[in-house]
Amino acid sequence: MPAPEPVFCFLIRRLENNRTILLPFHFSFYAELFVQGTKETPELFSYVSQGPFLTAADFEAL
């Protein structure tokens, strides 16, 4: 996993408890996985102004 990147004005680190792990979404690391994971279900974007995305580059261009 990549090192934390600065987001907003401060560094966001991994947060976790005994049930959940919350990680920052790094476009460079997760974009291709996100596009591949949502390609089969375009209805996920029915109520969102962007998407579905054909490539990771389209997603990163937001």
Gaussian input, Z-matrix of N, CA and C with variables (Angstrom, degrees):
# hf/3-21g

backbone

0 1
 N
 C     1     B1
 C     2     B2     1     A1
 N     3     B3     2     A2     1     D1
 C     4     B4     3     A3     2     D2
 C     5     B5     4     A4     3     D3
 N     6     B6     5     A5     4     D4
 C     7     B7     6     A6     5     D5
 C     8     B8     7     A7     6     D6
 N     9     B9     8     A8     7     D7
 C    10    B10     9     A9     8     D8
 C    11    B11    10    A10     9     D9
 N    12    B12    11    A11    10    D10
 C    13    B13    12    A12    11    D11
 C    14    B14    13    A13    12    D12
 N    15    B15    14    A14    13    D13
 C    16    B16    15    A15    14    D14
 C    17    B17    16    A16    15    D15
 N    18    B18    17    A17    16    D16
 C    19    B19    18    A18    17    D17
 C    20    B20    19    A19    18    D18
 N    21    B21    20    A20    19    D19
 C    22    B22    21    A21    20    D20
 C    23    B23    22    A22    21    D21
 N    24    B24    23    A23    22    D22
 C    25    B25    24    A24    23    D23
 C    26    B26    25    A25    24    D24
 N    27    B27    26    A26    25    D25
 C    28    B28    27    A27    26    D26
 C    29    B29    28    A28    27    D27
 N    30    B30    29    A29    28    D28
 C    31    B31    30    A30    29    D29
 C    32    B32    31    A31    30    D30
 N    33    B33    32    A32    31    D31
 C    34    B34    33    A33    32    D32
 C    35    B35    34    A34    33    D33
 N    36    B36    35    A35    34    D34
 C    37    B37    36    A36    35    D35
 C    38    B38    37    A37    36    D36
 N    39    B39    38    A38    37    D37
 C    40    B40    39    A39    38    D38
 C    41    B41    40    A40    39    D39
 N    42    B42    41    A41    40    D40
 C    43    B43    42    A42    41    D41
 C    44    B44    43    A43    42    D42
 N    45    B45    44    A44    43    D43
 C    46    B46    45    A45    44    D44
 C    47    B47    46    A46    45    D45
 N    48    B48    47    A47    46    D46
 C    49    B49    48    A48    47    D47
 C    50    B50    49    A49    48    D48
 N    51    B51    50    A50    49    D49
 C    52    B52    51    A51    50    D50
 C    53    B53    52    A52    51    D51
 N    54    B54    53    A53    52    D52
 C    55    B55    54    A54    53    D53
 C    56    B56    55    A55    54    D54
 N    57    B57    56    A56    55    D55
 C    58    B58    57    A57    56    D56
 C    59    B59    58    A58    57    D57
 N    60    B60    59    A59    58    D58
 C    61    B61    60    A60    59    D59
 C    62    B62    61    A61    60    D60
 N    63    B63    62    A62    61    D61
 C    64    B64    63    A63    62    D62
 C    65    B65    64    A64    63    D63
 N    66    B66    65    A65    64    D64
 C    67    B67    66    A66    65    D65
 C    68    B68    67    A67    66    D66
 N    69    B69    68    A68    67    D67
 C    70    B70    69    A69    68    D68
 C    71    B71    70    A70    69    D69
 N    72    B72    71    A71    70    D70
 C    73    B73    72    A72    71    D71
 C    74    B74    73    A73    72    D72
 N    75    B75    74    A74    73    D73
 C    76    B76    75    A75    74    D74
 C    77    B77    76    A76    75    D75
 N    78    B78    77    A77    76    D76
 C    79    B79    78    A78    77    D77
 C    80    B80    79    A79    78    D78
 N    81    B81    80    A80    79    D79
 C    82    B82    81    A81    80    D80
 C    83    B83    82    A82    81    D81
 N    84    B84    83    A83    82    D82
 C    85    B85    84    A84    83    D83
 C    86    B86    85    A85    84    D84
 N    87    B87    86    A86    85    D85
 C    88    B88    87    A87    86    D86
 C    89    B89    88    A88    87    D87
 N    90    B90    89    A89    88    D88
 C    91    B91    90    A90    89    D89
 C    92    B92    91    A91    90    D90
 N    93    B93    92    A92    91    D91
 C    94    B94    93    A93    92    D92
 C    95    B95    94    A94    93    D93
 N    96    B96    95    A95    94    D94
 C    97    B97    96    A96    95    D95
 C    98    B98    97    A97    96    D96
 N    99    B99    98    A98    97    D97
 C   100   B100    99    A99    98    D98
 C   101   B101   100   A100    99    D99
 N   102   B102   101   A101   100   D100
 C   103   B103   102   A102   101   D101
 C   104   B104   103   A103   102   D102
 N   105   B105   104   A104   103   D103
 C   106   B106   105   A105   104   D104
 C   107   B107   106   A106   105   D105
 N   108   B108   107   A107   106   D106
 C   109   B109   108   A108   107   D107
 C   110   B110   109   A109   108   D108
 N   111   B111   110   A110   109   D109
 C   112   B112   111   A111   110   D110
 C   113   B113   112   A112   111   D111
 N   114   B114   113   A113   112   D112
 C   115   B115   114   A114   113   D113
 C   116   B116   115   A115   114   D114
 N   117   B117   116   A116   115   D115
 C   118   B118   117   A117   116   D116
 C   119   B119   118   A118   117   D117
 N   120   B120   119   A119   118   D118
 C   121   B121   120   A120   119   D119
 C   122   B122   121   A121   120   D120
 N   123   B123   122   A122   121   D121
 C   124   B124   123   A123   122   D122
 C   125   B125   124   A124   123   D123
 N   126   B126   125   A125   124   D124
 C   127   B127   126   A126   125   D125
 C   128   B128   127   A127   126   D126
 N   129   B129   128   A128   127   D127
 C   130   B130   129   A129   128   D128
 C   131   B131   130   A130   129   D129
 N   132   B132   131   A131   130   D130
 C   133   B133   132   A132   131   D131
 C   134   B134   133   A133   132   D132
 N   135   B135   134   A134   133   D133
 C   136   B136   135   A135   134   D134
 C   137   B137   136   A136   135   D135
 N   138   B138   137   A137   136   D136
 C   139   B139   138   A138   137   D137
 C   140   B140   139   A139   138   D138
 N   141   B141   140   A140   139   D139
 C   142   B142   141   A141   140   D140
 C   143   B143   142   A142   141   D141
 N   144   B144   143   A143   142   D142
 C   145   B145   144   A144   143   D143
 C   146   B146   145   A145   144   D144
 N   147   B147   146   A146   145   D145
 C   148   B148   147   A147   146   D146
 C   149   B149   148   A148   147   D147
 N   150   B150   149   A149   148   D148
 C   151   B151   150   A150   149   D149
 C   152   B152   151   A151   150   D150
 N   153   B153   152   A152   151   D151
 C   154   B154   153   A153   152   D152
 C   155   B155   154   A154   153   D153
 N   156   B156   155   A155   154   D154
 C   157   B157   156   A156   155   D155
 C   158   B158   157   A157   156   D156
 N   159   B159   158   A158   157   D157
 C   160   B160   159   A159   158   D158
 C   161   B161   160   A160   159   D159
 N   162   B162   161   A161   160   D160
 C   163   B163   162   A162   161   D161
 C   164   B164   163   A163   162   D162
 N   165   B165   164   A164   163   D163
 C   166   B166   165   A165   164   D164
 C   167   B167   166   A166   165   D165
 N   168   B168   167   A167   166   D166
 C   169   B169   168   A168   167   D167
 C   170   B170   169   A169   168   D168
 N   171   B171   170   A170   169   D169
 C   172   B172   171   A171   170   D170
 C   173   B173   172   A172   171   D171
 N   174   B174   173   A173   172   D172
 C   175   B175   174   A174   173   D173
 C   176   B176   175   A175   174   D174
 N   177   B177   176   A176   175   D175
 C   178   B178   177   A177   176   D176
 C   179   B179   178   A178   177   D177
 N   180   B180   179   A179   178   D178
 C   181   B181   180   A180   179   D179
 C   182   B182   181   A181   180   D180
 N   183   B183   182   A182   181   D181
 C   184   B184   183   A183   182   D182
 C   185   B185   184   A184   183   D183

   B1=1.4397
   B2=1.5211
   B3=1.3319
   B4=1.4629
   B5=1.5207
   B6=1.3132
   B7=1.4641
   B8=1.5221
   B9=1.3184
   B10=1.4643
   B11=1.5179
   B12=1.3257
   B13=1.4551
   B14=1.5226
   B15=1.3308
   B16=1.4617
   B17=1.5296
   B18=1.3088
   B19=1.4532
   B20=1.5198
   B21=1.3032
   B22=1.4533
   B23=1.5292
   B24=1.3095
   B25=1.4664
   B26=1.5192
   B27=1.3024
   B28=1.4567
   B29=1.5261
   B30=1.2867
   B31=1.4572
   B32=1.5303
   B33=1.3213
   B34=1.4623
   B35=1.5193
   B36=1.2878
   B37=1.4546
   B38=1.5370
   B39=1.2871
   B40=1.4605
   B41=1.5261
   B42=1.3124
   B43=1.4649
   B44=1.5205
   B45=1.3170
   B46=1.4596
   B47=1.5206
   B48=1.3236
   B49=1.4564
   B50=1.5257
   B51=1.2984
   B52=1.4678
   B53=1.5295
   B54=1.3373
   B55=1.4599
   B56=1.5259
   B57=1.3178
   B58=1.4586
   B59=1.5173
   B60=1.3224
   B61=1.4587
   B62=1.5221
   B63=1.3135
   B64=1.4540
   B65=1.5212
   B66=1.3385
   B67=1.4557
   B68=1.5233
   B69=1.3253
   B70=1.4650
   B71=1.5302
   B72=1.3152
   B73=1.4607
   B74=1.5210
   B75=1.3250
   B76=1.4636
   B77=1.5269
   B78=1.3429
   B79=1.4591
   B80=1.5215
   B81=1.3219
   B82=1.4609
   B83=1.5281
   B84=1.3055
   B85=1.4621
   B86=1.5302
   B87=1.3300
   B88=1.4586
   B89=1.5264
   B90=1.3261
   B91=1.4650
   B92=1.5261
   B93=1.3222
   B94=1.4666
   B95=1.5294
   B96=1.3196
   B97=1.4688
   B98=1.5269
   B99=1.3304
   B100=1.4588
   B101=1.5277
   B102=1.3326
   B103=1.4648
   B104=1.5278
   B105=1.3162
   B106=1.4633
   B107=1.5312
   B108=1.3153
   B109=1.4567
   B110=1.5112
   B111=1.3301
   B112=1.4638
   B113=1.5201
   B114=1.3149
   B115=1.4681
   B116=1.5267
   B117=1.3097
   B118=1.4692
   B119=1.5289
   B120=1.3209
   B121=1.4688
   B122=1.5289
   B123=1.3356
   B124=1.4651
   B125=1.5293
   B126=1.3317
   B127=1.4711
   B128=1.5254
   B129=1.3191
   B130=1.4700
   B131=1.5247
   B132=1.3224
   B133=1.4600
   B134=1.5255
   B135=1.3151
   B136=1.4644
   B137=1.5203
   B138=1.3048
   B139=1.4594
   B140=1.5243
   B141=1.3287
   B142=1.4606
   B143=1.5209
   B144=1.3228
   B145=1.4627
   B146=1.5260
   B147=1.3300
   B148=1.4606
   B149=1.5223
   B150=1.3530
   B151=1.4566
   B152=1.5057
   B153=1.2955
   B154=1.4596
   B155=1.5250
   B156=1.3057
   B157=1.4543
   B158=1.5191
   B159=1.3324
   B160=1.4603
   B161=1.5178
   B162=1.3343
   B163=1.4654
   B164=1.5203
   B165=1.3133
   B166=1.4634
   B167=1.5229
   B168=1.3250
   B169=1.4685
   B170=1.5273
   B171=1.3310
   B172=1.4695
   B173=1.5248
   B174=1.3049
   B175=1.4654
   B176=1.5259
   B177=1.3298
   B178=1.4587
   B179=1.5245
   B180=1.3344
   B181=1.4634
   B182=1.5277
   B183=1.2951
   B184=1.4721
   B185=1.4899
   A1=108.61
   A2=117.37
   A3=120.08
   A4=111.90
   A5=114.76
   A6=120.11
   A7=108.88
   A8=118.16
   A9=120.06
   A10=111.45
   A11=115.89
   A12=122.09
   A13=108.49
   A14=117.36
   A15=118.61
   A16=110.62
   A17=116.50
   A18=122.65
   A19=106.51
   A20=116.75
   A21=122.05
   A22=108.46
   A23=118.11
   A24=121.27
   A25=112.29
   A26=117.74
   A27=120.07
   A28=109.77
   A29=116.18
   A30=122.58
   A31=109.76
   A32=116.93
   A33=120.90
   A34=108.27
   A35=116.37
   A36=121.69
   A37=110.63
   A38=115.04
   A39=122.61
   A40=109.22
   A41=116.70
   A42=122.68
   A43=107.67
   A44=116.72
   A45=118.32
   A46=111.85
   A47=113.73
   A48=121.54
   A49=106.76
   A50=118.46
   A51=119.33
   A52=113.56
   A53=119.08
   A54=121.89
   A55=114.31
   A56=117.51
   A57=120.97
   A58=111.65
   A59=115.81
   A60=122.19
   A61=106.80
   A62=117.37
   A63=123.40
   A64=108.31
   A65=115.79
   A66=121.53
   A67=110.09
   A68=118.43
   A69=120.21
   A70=110.04
   A71=116.99
   A72=121.66
   A73=108.26
   A74=117.04
   A75=122.43
   A76=107.90
   A77=116.08
   A78=119.83
   A79=111.93
   A80=117.48
   A81=120.41
   A82=112.25
   A83=117.79
   A84=121.57
   A85=112.39
   A86=117.60
   A87=121.50
   A88=115.43
   A89=119.21
   A90=120.99
   A91=112.42
   A92=117.62
   A93=120.29
   A94=111.36
   A95=117.40
   A96=120.77
   A97=111.18
   A98=116.79
   A99=121.24
   A100=110.84
   A101=116.72
   A102=120.73
   A103=110.47
   A104=117.45
   A105=120.60
   A106=111.35
   A107=116.84
   A108=120.79
   A109=114.37
   A110=117.78
   A111=120.86
   A112=112.97
   A113=117.58
   A114=121.35
   A115=111.85
   A116=117.94
   A117=122.27
   A118=112.99
   A119=117.56
   A120=120.79
   A121=110.86
   A122=118.14
   A123=120.50
   A124=113.18
   A125=117.51
   A126=119.57
   A127=112.38
   A128=118.13
   A129=120.67
   A130=111.60
   A131=116.93
   A132=121.69
   A133=112.58
   A134=118.12
   A135=121.66
   A136=112.88
   A137=118.03
   A138=121.74
   A139=112.52
   A140=116.22
   A141=122.37
   A142=107.41
   A143=117.77
   A144=120.47
   A145=114.02
   A146=119.30
   A147=121.72
   A148=110.21
   A149=114.43
   A150=120.14
   A151=111.68
   A152=117.81
   A153=128.74
   A154=110.93
   A155=116.13
   A156=122.52
   A157=109.71
   A158=115.97
   A159=120.94
   A160=112.20
   A161=116.29
   A162=120.55
   A163=109.92
   A164=115.90
   A165=120.75
   A166=110.54
   A167=117.40
   A168=120.68
   A169=110.83
   A170=117.62
   A171=120.86
   A172=110.68
   A173=116.38
   A174=121.41
   A175=111.23
   A176=117.21
   A177=121.11
   A178=112.45
   A179=117.77
   A180=121.53
   A181=113.00
   A182=118.46
   A183=121.49
   A184=112.41
   D1=144.07
   D2=-178.41
   D3=-70.46
   D4=161.12
   D5=175.40
   D6=-67.75
   D7=151.88
   D8=179.08
   D9=-58.66
   D10=137.49
   D11=177.61
   D12=-102.84
   D13=150.79
   D14=176.78
   D15=-65.91
   D16=130.37
   D17=177.46
   D18=-125.50
   D19=134.09
   D20=-174.02
   D21=58.33
   D22=-128.21
   D23=-178.46
   D24=-106.02
   D25=6.01
   D26=-176.54
   D27=-147.07
   D28=164.29
   D29=-179.57
   D30=-85.74
   D31=127.43
   D32=178.76
   D33=-98.99
   D34=122.66
   D35=-178.70
   D36=-101.77
   D37=173.12
   D38=177.18
   D39=-67.10
   D40=132.64
   D41=176.12
   D42=-115.90
   D43=139.12
   D44=179.21
   D45=-155.07
   D46=157.05
   D47=169.18
   D48=-136.92
   D49=-164.12
   D50=-175.71
   D51=-74.65
   D52=-7.35
   D53=-179.46
   D54=-117.91
   D55=-26.08
   D56=-170.18
   D57=-136.60
   D58=145.11
   D59=170.53
   D60=-122.15
   D61=125.71
   D62=-178.94
   D63=-114.11
   D64=117.44
   D65=-177.42
   D66=-117.05
   D67=147.03
   D68=172.98
   D69=-63.51
   D70=146.45
   D71=178.93
   D72=-89.59
   D73=105.36
   D74=178.20
   D75=-91.18
   D76=113.04
   D77=-178.30
   D78=-53.87
   D79=-45.59
   D80=-175.26
   D81=-63.47
   D82=-27.02
   D83=-177.13
   D84=-94.37
   D85=-39.19
   D86=-171.82
   D87=-104.81
   D88=-8.06
   D89=-173.39
   D90=-58.34
   D91=-49.26
   D92=-178.37
   D93=-63.89
   D94=-40.58
   D95=177.45
   D96=-63.23
   D97=-40.65
   D98=179.58
   D99=-64.27
   D100=-46.99
   D101=-179.02
   D102=-62.76
   D103=-45.39
   D104=179.57
   D105=-64.88
   D106=-37.11
   D107=-178.91
   D108=-72.66
   D109=-24.38
   D110=-178.54
   D111=-104.88
   D112=-3.29
   D113=-177.47
   D114=-62.32
   D115=-36.57
   D116=-177.00
   D117=-80.65
   D118=-12.20
   D119=-176.77
   D120=-130.70
   D121=70.38
   D122=-178.82
   D123=-64.21
   D124=-17.48
   D125=178.74
   D126=-64.95
   D127=-15.10
   D128=175.10
   D129=-60.16
   D130=-23.83
   D131=-176.28
   D132=-100.35
   D133=13.91
   D134=-177.61
   D135=-58.75
   D136=-36.64
   D137=-176.00
   D138=-113.92
   D139=23.22
   D140=179.48
   D141=-119.37
   D142=141.89
   D143=-175.00
   D144=-72.25
   D145=-20.84
   D146=177.25
   D147=-117.96
   D148=156.61
   D149=175.72
   D150=94.75
   D151=169.37
   D152=-1.20
   D153=-69.24
   D154=157.61
   D155=-175.47
   D156=-104.95
   D157=138.66
   D158=-179.76
   D159=-86.19
   D160=-32.89
   D161=-178.96
   D162=-136.69
   D163=163.81
   D164=176.66
   D165=-64.90
   D166=-33.03
   D167=178.44
   D168=-63.83
   D169=-38.92
   D170=176.02
   D171=-61.83
   D172=-42.48
   D173=-179.86
   D174=-66.51
   D175=-42.95
   D176=-179.16
   D177=-70.32
   D178=-19.15
   D179=-178.75
   D180=-75.85
   D181=-1.61
   D182=179.83
   D183=-54.95

